[in-house]
Amino acid sequence: MRRHQRGGTILGLILGLLVGVGAALAVAVYVTNVPVPFVNKAGVKGEAKDKAEAQRNQNWDPNSPLYGKNPARAPAAVAPAAQGVVVPEPPRTVADNATPPVEAKPAKPEVVLPDASKPADKPADKTQVAKLDPKAGQGADPLGDLAKARSADGTDGFQYFVQAGAFRTQSDGDAQRAKLAMMGWEARVSEREVNGRTVYRVRVGPFNKRDDADGLKGKLDGAGVDAQIVRVQR
């Protein structure tokens, strides 16, 4: 009877051990094959982060801090030049041998005279002035004497030009000069800055006498050319 009980106890222990080992193996296989959700999520996030970092490094521009709030479009990557193809060198913004700016010389004062064809006010009669003021003719007049001396030889201290127009472009000025040349008058195109803008003046002259300039102006007016007389101090 006791032997039978001992044999049943040993058999029960062996069966219990086998069942325990089988359960442990089943749990180990289940844990190995079934994915853990937290581990997989962390792995997916890590892969996405690595891809984003790689993309950011690929499109990184070292000059992006210099663009400010409104960054300009980054220049496209330059593809390697094909064999036998010459890549042109980008143009330089500053010339290697830049010429120094030329100082502009102050221009002489110019006076545009009114049209001589219009009637001017008649000067007062000298005899009437003498009657009104007997002392008027007694004093010396050095400026008047100088003007009389200059008028005796036909000069008055000025040069006269007949200006046949002022244009915004050099080509328009050259066209006007060619037109005057076809009419028989030699003109020059001069460049000058007026109110911050460059104009090209077409002029004929200089003339030492106002009468000569008036005569040419009358001819240009008759030919349909709008002209005016400009006086320049010698």
Secondary structure, DSSP 8 states (H G I E B T S, - for coil): -HHHHHHHHHHHHHHHHHHHHHHHHHHHHHHHHS--HHHHHHHHHHHHHHHHHHHHHHT--TTGGGSTTS------------TT--------SS-TT------------EEE---TTS-------HHHHHHH-TTTTTS--HHHHHHHHHHHTT--SEEEEEEEEEESSHHHHHHHHHHHHHTT---EEEEEEETTEEEEEEEEEEESSHHHHHHHHHHHHHTT---EEEEEE-
